[in-house]
Amino acid sequence: MHWVSSMLTDGDNGSVSSKRVVTFLAFTMCSVAFVADQFMGYKANQYLFDAMMYIVIAGLGFTASEKFALKK
């Protein structure tokens, strides 16, 4: 559990980052939809899946860009 909380905390002040939480939840939902589609025969709405995938891509991009931003 400590691994998940350390993954979701911000590197600057140690608080939980909402960008990281939303990205993690969207990734989890995409993963569940993928597994359900592949193994359980459930067909997810393609537009909804694409939207969640774009949220994950944007969230990972913004989180990675924080590492290269200038520190105050």
FENPE-V481805 format. One record per residue. N is the residue number from 1. RES is the residue in three letters. PSI is psi in degrees with one decimal (NA if undefined). D_LAST is the distance of its C-alpha to the last C-alpha in Angstrom with 1 decimal. Layout:
N | RES | PSI | D_LAST
N | RES | PSI | D_LAST
//
This chain:
1 | MET | -31.5 | 30.9
2 | HIS | -33.1 | 28.1
3 | TRP | -42.6 | 27.3
4 | VAL | -43.7 | 26.9
5 | SER | -35.0 | 24.7
6 | SER | -28.8 | 22.4
7 | MET | -31.5 | 22.4
8 | LEU | -8.3 | 21.4
9 | THR | 152.1 | 18.6
10 | ASP | 144.7 | 14.9
11 | GLY | -21.8 | 13.2
12 | ASP | -55.4 | 10.3
13 | ASN | 0.2 | 12.5
14 | GLY | 7.0 | 15.9
15 | SER | 163.0 | 17.3
16 | VAL | 130.0 | 19.5
17 | SER | 126.9 | 18.0
18 | SER | -32.4 | 20.5
19 | LYS | -42.3 | 19.9
20 | ARG | -36.9 | 21.0
21 | VAL | -45.9 | 23.9
22 | VAL | -41.9 | 25.2
23 | THR | -42.5 | 25.0
24 | PHE | -42.0 | 26.8
25 | LEU | -40.9 | 29.4
26 | ALA | -39.4 | 30.1
27 | PHE | -41.5 | 30.5
28 | THR | -42.8 | 32.8
29 | MET | -40.0 | 34.8
30 | CYS | -39.0 | 35.2
31 | SER | -43.0 | 36.3
32 | VAL | -42.1 | 38.9
33 | ALA | -38.2 | 40.1
34 | PHE | -45.8 | 40.5
35 | VAL | -41.8 | 42.5
36 | ALA | -36.5 | 44.6
37 | ASP | -40.6 | 45.4
38 | GLN | -40.2 | 46.4
39 | PHE | -19.4 | 48.3
40 | MET | -1.2 | 49.4
41 | GLY | 8.4 | 50.4
42 | TYR | 129.6 | 48.1
43 | LYS | 113.1 | 47.0
44 | ALA | 151.8 | 43.5
45 | ASN | 124.0 | 43.0
46 | GLN | -39.1 | 41.6
47 | TYR | -38.5 | 39.5
48 | LEU | -42.8 | 37.9
49 | PHE | -43.4 | 37.3
50 | ASP | -40.4 | 35.7
51 | ALA | -43.5 | 33.4
52 | MET | -36.7 | 32.2
53 | MET | -40.1 | 31.8
54 | TYR | -34.4 | 29.6
55 | ILE | -42.3 | 27.4
56 | VAL | -45.2 | 27.0
57 | ILE | -45.7 | 26.3
58 | ALA | -42.5 | 23.6
59 | GLY | -42.2 | 22.0
60 | LEU | -36.9 | 22.0
61 | GLY | -44.0 | 20.6
62 | PHE | -38.8 | 17.7
63 | THR | -39.4 | 17.1
64 | ALA | -33.6 | 17.4
65 | SER | -21.7 | 15.1
66 | GLU | -29.3 | 12.2
67 | LYS | -26.7 | 12.8
68 | PHE | -2.5 | 12.4
69 | ALA | 152.0 | 9.3
70 | LEU | 137.2 | 6.5
71 | LYS | 143.7 | 3.8
72 | LYS | NA | 0.0
//
